[in-house]
């Protein structure tokens, strides 16, 4: 019998290093995968259907919403994005721990639908550090950085329903903490297992 | 500011390999210590006050009970044993994660007094395996082993209030799980920390 995987909801301000932390944690374990979202935006050059996204049309998307097949969905720049429940369920059944990298509002939707999901929020060690990371990227104007910092503050203050908080001081430690949280959650007391062993 | 340690309540049937698992986990981290109990039984040859136990007389013990200085206490073979709260608190304040290796009944007492304590139950992979480990020790009569197995079954069925379950199939894996649980618990969402970082 394969033990069902855990759904891991991961959020954190842009620039916190979420993906770097998760990829580092993935190096050490084969039981982690990202969820693949559906989107109505057209594929960009090099993007592969089923890898970056499942690319679908608006009619199919609306149908999925109607059939409650999306764990969460949102609209950005007139394109729709969502997390397909059947894909996630299939991975969980295979024993994979599935990571959803989503914003706080989407996280709240998913947690309501799947209360057994594990919620992890990643933060920078300070707002000054976040600013310096965003500046280091060199991709944003000073105004855009100010806006990101303001948005990060908002997200952090909305994040009080998360179960775990990882402060990303260095990637190695943060990845170990991420991995430890998943291992610990797999050890949640299971009364059926305990009873079975006692037989 | 030192982050306060966690109180770890650890239980499991005799013969499950609890101490071996914990000592293995301790090799990799310096933030774990065992709680030292008080007892009214006289020290045995080689035992050092404050190491194996704090050796105290019955009057002092009764006073500690009266002053609510014991997190749990019990009587075996006309001697009294207890877990001194001031000792545990002092270690926690220093940032140490303090392990209480106690029975299910004592665990229930401590969890009521300190609900923030983390409760971990360790089990053998099967009752047959437990029997073979107890037989391998060569210290018990077949009748004593039967009694231990019966007691183990009872304990397992009383253990449903524990938060975590470790099945000790091999020491290395079990020690890693034990360590992961402590690391994960240290990442519990802390709204004050989140707020402080957002400032």
Interface residues (C-beta under 8 A of the other chain):
Chain A: X120 X121 X123 X124 X125 X126 X127 X152 X153 X156 X157 X159 X160 X162 X163 X164 X165 X166 X167 X176 X177 X179 X180 X181 X183 X184 X185 X186 X187 X188 X189 X190 X191 X193 X194 X195 X197 X198 X199
Chain B: X120 X121 X123 X124 X125 X126 X127 X152 X153 X156 X157 X159 X160 X162 X163 X164 X165 X166 X167 X176 X177 X179 X180 X181 X183 X184 X185 X186 X187 X188 X189 X190 X191 X193 X194 X195 X197 X198 X199
